Amino acid sequence: MSIAASLLLLAGIMIYVFYPERNIEAQTQKTRLDFLLERKDVLYENLRDLNFEYRAGKYLEEDYAAQRASMENEAAEVLAEIESIEGALRPGRRAFGA
């Protein structure tokens, strides 16, 4: 009797865990702009962490300067691309210098 109850319980658990849901929500597709905005947030957070760790004495001046310059360059590239994409999405935009 206990073996039958155990098997029935096991079957119920297996069905509960592995039976696919019927209403699976579709994942939204990320655009290039969404990706860049997330990357910008990550870069800013990494710059804050780098600054904190430098002040805590974990980095030498040269290492800190090199990493900071690298992150700032990447952030500048990301911001430039965000600006170009947002500029292209704005309605009624004018050409530069016009």
C-alpha positions as CSV (number, residue, x, y, z in Angstrom):
1,M,0.0,0.0,0.0
2,S,2.8,2.4,0.9
3,I,4.7,1.6,-2.3
4,A,1.6,2.4,-4.4
5,A,1.1,5.7,-2.5
6,S,4.8,6.5,-3.0
7,L,4.6,5.8,-6.7
8,L,1.4,7.8,-7.1
9,L,3.1,10.7,-5.2
10,L,6.2,10.4,-7.4
11,A,4.1,10.4,-10.6
12,G,2.2,13.5,-9.4
13,I,5.5,15.3,-8.6
14,M,7.0,14.4,-12.0
15,I,3.9,15.6,-13.8
16,Y,3.9,18.9,-11.8
17,V,7.5,19.6,-12.5
18,F,7.9,18.5,-16.1
19,Y,4.4,19.2,-17.6
20,P,4.7,22.2,-19.9
21,E,2.5,25.3,-19.2
22,R,-0.1,26.2,-21.7
23,N,0.2,29.9,-21.2
24,I,3.9,30.6,-21.7
25,E,4.4,34.3,-21.9
26,A,6.6,35.3,-24.9
27,Q,9.8,37.1,-24.0
28,T,10.1,40.5,-25.5
29,Q,12.8,41.1,-28.0
30,K,15.5,43.6,-26.9
31,T,16.4,46.3,-29.3
32,R,19.9,47.6,-29.8
33,L,18.8,50.7,-27.9
34,D,17.7,48.6,-24.9
35,F,21.0,46.7,-25.0
36,L,23.0,50.0,-25.1
37,L,21.0,51.5,-22.2
38,E,21.7,48.4,-20.1
39,R,25.4,48.5,-21.0
40,K,25.6,52.2,-20.1
41,D,24.1,51.4,-16.6
42,V,26.6,48.6,-16.2
43,L,29.5,50.8,-17.2
44,Y,28.5,53.6,-14.8
45,E,28.2,51.0,-12.0
46,N,31.6,49.6,-12.8
47,L,33.1,53.1,-12.7
48,R,31.6,53.7,-9.3
49,D,33.0,50.4,-8.1
50,L,36.4,51.1,-9.5
51,N,36.5,54.5,-7.8
52,F,35.4,53.0,-4.5
53,E,38.0,50.2,-4.7
54,Y,40.8,52.7,-5.6
55,R,39.9,54.8,-2.6
56,A,40.0,51.7,-0.5
57,G,43.6,51.1,-1.6
58,K,43.0,48.0,-3.8
59,Y,44.5,49.6,-7.0
60,L,47.7,51.3,-7.8
61,E,47.5,54.7,-9.4
62,E,48.6,53.4,-12.8
63,D,46.2,50.5,-12.8
64,Y,43.3,52.7,-11.7
65,A,44.1,55.3,-14.4
66,A,44.3,52.7,-17.2
67,Q,41.1,50.9,-16.2
68,R,39.2,54.2,-15.7
69,A,40.3,55.5,-19.1
70,S,39.3,52.2,-20.8
71,M,35.8,52.3,-19.1
72,E,35.4,56.0,-19.9
73,N,36.2,55.4,-23.6
74,E,33.7,52.5,-23.8
75,A,31.1,54.6,-22.1
76,A,31.7,57.4,-24.6
77,E,31.2,55.0,-27.5
78,V,28.0,53.6,-26.0
79,L,26.7,57.1,-25.3
80,A,27.5,58.2,-28.9
81,E,25.7,55.2,-30.3
82,I,22.7,55.8,-28.0
83,E,22.5,59.4,-29.2
84,S,22.7,58.4,-32.8
85,I,19.9,55.8,-32.4
86,E,17.7,58.2,-30.4
87,G,18.3,60.9,-33.0
88,A,17.2,58.6,-35.8
89,L,14.1,57.7,-33.9
90,R,13.0,61.4,-33.2
91,P,10.3,62.5,-35.5
92,G,10.8,65.7,-37.5
93,R,14.6,65.7,-37.0
94,R,16.7,68.1,-39.1
95,A,20.0,67.4,-40.6
96,F,23.0,68.7,-38.8
97,G,23.8,72.3,-39.6
98,A,20.5,72.9,-41.4
